[in-house]
Amino acid sequence: MKLYLDCIPCFQKQALYATKDLDNQLRAKILKKVMYLLYNIGWELTPDEIAHKVYNLVRGETGIADPYKEIKKKSNETVLKMYPKLKMELKNVRKKDRLYIAANLAIAGNIIDFGPAFEFDLEKTIEEVLNKKPAIDNFDILLKKIMSSQSLLYFADNAGEIVLDKIFIEEMLEAREKPFKYISFVVKGGPIINDAMMDDAHEVGINKLPNVVFYRLGNGQEGTGPNRRDDDVKEWIRQHDLVISKGQGNFEGLSENSGICFMLMAKCPVIAKELGVNIMDTVIKCQ
C-alpha cells in the first residue's frame, strides 16, 4: 500500500505514545528527530517501512529495546482469561456457523492495537463485531480455501489478538476434520509496537497447534527477518495454498500481492479509504 500524507502525523503520534513514560525533555528530543527523519525520508516507501525507521530511532534514543513488552504480556494474559468462556460459547453454536463466528472473533481481536494510540474495550468490540457483518465479506471464498488447502500461512498481528487467532485456527481444524500438512505462523523477529513475537506465540499456546512452524518478519533491524515486500516473503506466499493476513500493518505491506485473504478492522481513515469502507468496519477480503 502506498503512503498517504495522513500517515506522516500518525507516525509522530506513535512516537509520542511509545515514549509516554519518559520525561518531557527526552520526548521532545525524540520527537524532533522523528520529525527530521520524516522530512528527509523518501515518501515512496510503504507505511510499514517508514514505521520501522521511526521505531528504530525511538529504540536508539531511549535504549529500550521493547517499550511495549509489559503491555504485550498483559494483553496475552487478559485474552487468555477469556479463552475458556469463548470456546464454551462456540460449542453452543450450530456447527455450520462456528467457523464464521470464529473468523469474526479473530477480527474483533484486531482492536488490540497500540499503534494508533486510542482507547479500546475488547469485550465491547467482540459483542459489536459479532452482531454485524463485515463491510467486505469474502468468507465464502475463505471457507473454500480452508476446506481444500493443504498448507496455511498465517500472518499474525498483535499480542493478545493471537489468542483469538488460535481459536480461529482451532475451528478451522474442527471444520476440516483433519490437520493442515503444515501451519506456518508468522510473527515479528524483533519488537515493534505491540506486534506479536515468538515469546507471545508460545505464551498463548500457538506452538501446540498441530504441524505448526514459525516464520519471522523483520522489524527493520538487521537479523530480525525479511521485510514484507522482500522476495523471501513473496516466496512464502507462493509456497502455501491458503494465506491469511491479519491487521492493518500486514495489509499495508502485503496488499500488492494476490492470493491473500486479509482480515482486519479499519481503525484509521487511511486504511478505510484504501478499502472503501468506514472507520471501524471489519473486513474479510480475499484477492
VEXDREN-2710 file (C-alpha; in Angstrom, 1 decimal):
% VEXDREN-2710
k/r/px/py/pz
1/MET/0.0/0.0/0.0
2/LYS/1.3/3.5/-0.8
3/LEU/2.0/6.1/1.8
4/TYR/-0.8/8.7/2.4
5/LEU/0.0/12.2/3.7
6/ASP/-2.2/11.4/6.7
7/CYS/0.3/8.8/7.7
8/ILE/3.0/11.4/8.5
9/PRO/1.4/13.0/11.6
10/CYS/0.3/9.5/12.7
11/PHE/4.0/8.5/12.9
12/GLN/4.6/11.5/15.2
13/LYS/1.7/10.5/17.4
14/GLN/3.1/6.9/17.6
15/ALA/6.5/8.2/18.7
16/LEU/4.8/10.3/21.4
17/TYR/2.8/7.3/22.7
18/ALA/5.8/5.0/22.6
19/THR/7.7/7.5/24.9
20/LYS/4.8/8.4/27.1
21/ASP/6.6/7.2/30.3
22/LEU/9.7/9.2/29.7
23/ASP/10.5/12.8/30.8
24/ASN/9.3/15.6/28.5
25/GLN/12.8/16.8/27.7
26/LEU/13.8/13.4/26.2
27/ARG/10.4/13.1/24.5
28/ALA/10.9/16.5/22.8
29/LYS/14.3/15.5/21.6
30/ILE/13.0/12.2/20.2
31/LEU/10.0/13.9/18.5
32/LYS/12.3/16.5/16.8
33/LYS/14.4/13.7/15.5
34/VAL/11.4/11.8/14.2
35/MET/10.2/15.0/12.5
36/TYR/13.6/15.4/10.9
37/LEU/13.5/11.8/9.8
38/LEU/10.1/12.2/8.2
39/TYR/11.1/15.4/6.5
40/ASN/14.1/13.8/4.9
41/ILE/13.0/10.3/4.1
42/GLY/11.7/9.3/0.7
43/TRP/7.9/9.1/0.8
44/GLU/7.8/6.4/-1.9
45/LEU/8.3/3.8/1.0
46/THR/5.4/2.0/2.4
47/PRO/3.9/3.0/5.7
48/ASP/5.3/-0.1/7.5
49/GLU/8.8/0.6/6.1
50/ILE/8.8/4.1/7.5
51/ALA/7.4/2.8/10.8
52/HIS/10.4/0.5/11.1
53/LYS/12.7/3.5/10.8
54/VAL/10.7/5.6/13.3
55/TYR/10.7/2.8/15.9
56/ASN/14.4/2.1/15.3
57/LEU/15.1/5.8/16.0
58/VAL/13.0/5.6/19.2
59/ARG/14.8/2.5/20.4
60/GLY/18.2/4.1/19.7
61/GLU/17.4/7.2/21.6
62/THR/15.8/5.6/24.6
63/GLY/17.9/2.5/24.9
64/ILE/14.7/0.5/25.4
65/ALA/14.5/-2.5/23.1
66/ASP/10.9/-3.2/23.6
67/PRO/8.8/-0.4/25.2
68/TYR/5.6/-2.4/24.8
69/LYS/6.9/-5.6/26.5
70/GLU/4.7/-5.3/29.6
71/ILE/1.7/-4.2/27.5
72/LYS/2.0/-7.3/25.3
73/LYS/2.3/-9.6/28.3
74/LYS/-0.8/-8.1/29.9
75/SER/-2.7/-8.3/26.6
76/ASN/-1.9/-12.0/26.4
77/GLU/-2.9/-12.7/30.0
78/THR/-6.2/-10.7/29.6
79/VAL/-7.3/-12.6/26.5
80/LEU/-6.2/-16.0/27.8
81/LYS/-8.5/-15.5/30.7
82/MET/-11.3/-15.1/28.1
83/TYR/-10.3/-18.2/26.2
84/PRO/-12.3/-20.9/28.1
85/LYS/-15.5/-18.8/28.0
86/LEU/-15.2/-18.1/24.3
87/LYS/-14.5/-21.7/23.5
88/MET/-17.6/-22.8/25.5
89/GLU/-19.8/-20.2/23.8
90/LEU/-18.6/-21.5/20.4
91/LYS/-19.5/-25.1/21.3
92/ASN/-23.1/-23.9/21.9
93/VAL/-23.3/-22.5/18.3
94/ARG/-24.6/-24.5/15.3
95/LYS/-21.6/-26.3/13.7
96/LYS/-22.2/-24.6/10.3
97/ASP/-21.9/-21.2/11.9
98/ARG/-19.0/-21.7/14.2
99/LEU/-16.2/-21.0/11.8
100/TYR/-17.7/-17.8/10.6
101/ILE/-18.2/-16.6/14.2
102/ALA/-14.6/-17.6/15.0
103/ALA/-13.3/-15.7/12.0
104/ASN/-15.2/-12.5/13.1
105/LEU/-13.9/-13.1/16.7
106/ALA/-10.4/-13.1/15.4
107/ILE/-11.1/-9.8/13.5
108/ALA/-12.5/-8.3/16.7
109/GLY/-9.2/-9.0/18.4
110/ASN/-7.6/-6.7/15.9
111/ILE/-8.8/-3.8/18.1
112/ILE/-5.8/-4.6/20.4
113/ASP/-3.6/-2.1/18.7
114/PHE/-1.4/0.5/20.4
115/GLY/0.0/1.9/17.2
116/PRO/-3.0/4.3/16.6
117/ALA/-2.8/5.1/20.3
118/PHE/-6.5/5.0/21.0
119/GLU/-8.6/3.5/23.8
120/PHE/-10.4/0.3/23.3
121/ASP/-12.7/-2.1/25.1
122/LEU/-12.2/-5.7/23.8
123/GLU/-15.3/-7.3/25.3
124/LYS/-17.5/-4.5/23.9
125/THR/-15.8/-4.8/20.5
126/ILE/-16.3/-8.5/20.4
127/GLU/-20.0/-8.0/21.1
128/GLU/-20.3/-5.3/18.4
129/VAL/-18.4/-7.3/15.8
130/LEU/-20.3/-10.5/16.3
131/ASN/-23.6/-8.6/15.8
132/LYS/-22.8/-7.1/12.4
133/LYS/-21.5/-8.4/9.1
134/PRO/-18.1/-7.3/7.7
135/ALA/-18.3/-4.4/5.3
136/ILE/-16.4/-6.6/2.8
137/ASP/-17.3/-10.2/3.4
138/ASN/-15.5/-12.8/1.2
139/PHE/-15.9/-15.5/3.8
140/ASP/-17.4/-17.9/1.2
141/ILE/-14.1/-17.7/-0.7
142/LEU/-12.1/-18.1/2.5
143/LEU/-14.2/-21.1/3.6
144/LYS/-13.5/-22.9/0.3
145/LYS/-9.8/-22.3/0.7
146/ILE/-9.9/-23.5/4.3
147/MET/-11.6/-26.8/3.4
148/SER/-9.4/-27.6/0.3
149/SER/-5.9/-26.3/1.3
150/GLN/-3.1/-28.5/2.5
151/SER/-1.0/-25.6/3.9
152/LEU/-1.7/-22.4/5.8
153/LEU/0.4/-19.3/6.1
154/TYR/-0.9/-17.0/8.8
155/PHE/0.5/-13.5/9.2
156/ALA/-0.2/-12.6/12.9
157/ASP/-0.6/-9.1/14.1
158/ASN/-0.8/-8.2/17.7
159/ALA/-0.1/-9.8/21.1
160/GLY/-3.4/-10.7/22.9
161/GLU/-5.1/-10.8/19.5
162/ILE/-3.2/-14.1/18.7
163/VAL/-5.3/-15.9/21.4
164/LEU/-8.3/-15.3/19.2
165/ASP/-6.3/-16.3/16.1
166/LYS/-5.6/-19.6/17.9
167/ILE/-9.3/-20.1/18.4
168/PHE/-9.9/-19.4/14.7
169/ILE/-7.3/-21.9/13.6
170/GLU/-8.7/-24.5/16.0
171/GLU/-12.1/-24.0/14.5
172/MET/-10.6/-24.4/11.0
173/LEU/-9.2/-27.8/12.1
174/GLU/-12.6/-28.8/13.6
175/ALA/-14.4/-27.8/10.3
176/ARG/-11.9/-29.6/8.1
177/GLU/-11.8/-32.7/10.4
178/LYS/-8.2/-33.1/9.6
179/PRO/-5.0/-31.1/10.2
180/PHE/-3.1/-29.0/7.7
181/LYS/0.0/-30.6/6.4
182/TYR/1.7/-27.6/8.0
183/ILE/0.7/-24.3/9.5
184/SER/3.3/-21.5/9.1
185/PHE/2.6/-18.9/11.7
186/VAL/4.3/-15.5/11.1
187/VAL/5.4/-13.4/14.0
188/LYS/7.8/-10.4/14.3
189/GLY/11.5/-11.3/14.7
190/GLY/12.1/-8.2/16.7
191/PRO/10.0/-5.8/18.8
192/ILE/7.8/-3.1/17.2
193/ILE/4.7/-1.6/18.8
194/ASN/2.7/-4.5/20.3
195/ASP/3.2/-6.8/17.4
196/ALA/3.3/-10.5/18.4
197/MET/6.7/-12.1/18.7
198/MET/7.8/-15.7/19.3
199/ASP/7.6/-15.4/23.1
200/ASP/4.0/-14.3/22.7
201/ALA/3.1/-17.2/20.4
202/HIS/4.5/-19.7/22.9
203/GLU/2.9/-17.9/25.9
204/VAL/-0.6/-18.3/24.3
205/GLY/0.0/-21.9/23.0
206/ILE/0.3/-21.3/19.3
207/ASN/3.2/-23.8/19.3
208/LYS/0.8/-26.5/20.4
209/LEU/-1.2/-26.4/17.2
210/PRO/-0.6/-29.5/15.0
211/ASN/2.2/-29.3/12.5
212/VAL/3.0/-25.6/13.2
213/VAL/6.2/-23.9/12.3
214/PHE/7.2/-20.3/12.8
215/TYR/8.4/-17.7/10.3
216/ARG/9.7/-14.3/11.3
217/LEU/9.1/-10.9/9.7
218/GLY/11.7/-8.2/10.4
219/ASN/11.2/-5.0/12.4
220/GLY/13.7/-3.0/10.4
221/GLN/16.7/-4.2/12.4
222/GLU/19.4/-6.4/10.9
223/GLY/18.9/-10.1/11.6
224/THR/15.2/-9.9/12.6
225/GLY/13.8/-11.3/9.3
226/PRO/12.7/-10.1/5.9
227/ASN/10.6/-7.1/5.1
228/ARG/7.0/-7.8/3.9
229/ARG/8.0/-6.6/0.4
230/ASP/11.1/-8.8/0.1
231/ASP/11.3/-11.8/-2.3
232/ASP/11.5/-14.2/0.6
233/VAL/8.0/-13.2/1.8
234/LYS/6.7/-13.5/-1.8
235/GLU/8.1/-17.0/-1.9
236/TRP/6.4/-17.9/1.4
237/ILE/3.1/-16.8/-0.2
238/ARG/3.7/-18.9/-3.3
239/GLN/4.5/-22.0/-1.2
240/HIS/1.2/-22.1/0.7
241/ASP/-2.3/-22.9/-0.5
242/LEU/-4.1/-20.6/2.0
243/VAL/-2.6/-17.3/3.1
244/ILE/-4.3/-15.2/5.8
245/SER/-3.1/-11.7/6.7
246/LYS/-4.3/-10.2/10.0
247/GLY/-4.4/-6.5/10.7
248/GLN/-3.6/-3.1/9.2
249/GLY/0.2/-3.3/9.2
250/ASN/0.2/-6.6/7.2
251/PHE/-2.4/-5.1/4.8
252/GLU/-0.2/-2.1/4.3
253/GLY/2.8/-4.2/3.4
254/LEU/1.2/-7.2/1.6
255/SER/-1.8/-5.7/-0.3
256/GLU/0.1/-5.6/-3.6
257/ASN/0.2/-9.5/-3.6
258/SER/-2.5/-11.8/-4.9
259/GLY/-3.6/-15.0/-3.2
260/ILE/-4.1/-13.5/0.2
261/CYS/-7.2/-13.2/2.4
262/PHE/-7.0/-10.1/4.5
263/MET/-8.8/-10.0/7.9
264/LEU/-8.8/-6.7/9.8
265/MET/-10.6/-3.8/11.4
266/ALA/-10.2/-0.5/9.6
267/LYS/-9.1/1.6/12.5
268/CYS/-7.8/4.7/10.7
269/PRO/-9.1/6.8/7.8
270/VAL/-6.2/5.9/5.5
271/ILE/-7.0/2.2/5.7
272/ALA/-10.7/2.8/5.5
273/LYS/-10.2/4.9/2.3
274/GLU/-7.9/2.3/0.7
275/LEU/-10.5/-0.4/1.3
276/GLY/-13.5/1.7/0.5
277/VAL/-15.1/1.2/3.9
278/ASN/-15.9/3.2/7.0
279/ILE/-13.7/3.6/10.0
280/MET/-14.1/0.7/12.5
281/ASP/-15.7/-1.5/9.8
282/THR/-14.5/-5.1/9.7
283/VAL/-13.2/-6.8/6.5
284/ILE/-12.6/-10.3/5.1
285/LYS/-11.1/-9.5/1.7
286/CYS/-9.7/-12.3/-0.5
287/GLN/-7.7/-11.3/-3.6
END
